[in-house]
Amino acid sequence: MKGFVVALQFLTRLPMPRVETGAEDLATSMRWFPAAGLVVGLIVATATWAGGLIGPWVGALLGLIAWVGVTGALHIDGLSDLADAVGAAHKDRERFLAVMADPHVGSFGVVAIGLQLIAKLVFLQSMTAGFQPVLMLIPFAARLGPLVWSYDLPPLHTGIAARFTSVVRVRDIVFWSLMLAVAALCDPAILAALLLIGGWDWWLHRTLGGVSGDCHGAGIELVETGLLLAVLVGGKI
């Protein structure tokens, strides 16, 4: 359970019991990322349902606030950095990496943050009629992505993402993939996560040839939004 606690400490802003951790503990906690996603999803689903008792847009807003608040905007920061890099240097890999490492937020990053928040708000607005268990599953499914990307892609530089690469095992991916298949009994649209995760892996391969912490964060955000859309489209079919 230590890995689960460390994963929650790393991925959320929830108050957690103090545990002694080292670099190895942080790295191996990645195996628990999908489980931490379930906790995030429960909070988002509950907030969306509670706000929905007042009105759909109130539910969407409370759900979005909960989503950003519980994660501390950790992943959307990665999306912002990546958007700045793509916008400023999409044809020059070295410049791309330099811009992505810059802590300042540029115009492309601001636009990416705005569009991502608007997309989640609009999609959540359509999911406020009663408690939606599938909202619990979306953050869970998206956090399977870092395991796949860490296993399949080399790190772009030294850092947290480099530590993750050495600890992900095939059995971890297989186990959480099986859990995703079980989750599909609630809503088959959640299986779109496999396409979204694979698509992001392909883009990183083609564009950068590796993965970084920002790439993980951006991928989680994009998979989450893609899954929200997949669930809504699936409900119309």
Secondary structure, 3 states (H helix, E strand, C coil): CHHHHHHHHHHCCCCCCCCCCCHHHHHHHHHHHHHHHHHHHHHHHHHHHHHHCCCHHHHHHHHHHHHHHHHCCHHHHHHHHHHHHHHHHCCCHHHHHHHHHCCCCCHHHHHHHHHHHHHHHHHHHCCCCCCCCHHHHHHHHHCCHHHHHHHHCCECCCCHHHHHHCCCCHHHHHHHHHHHHHHCCCCHHHHHHHHHHHHHHHHHHHHCCCECHHHHHHHHHHHHHHHHHHHHHHHHC
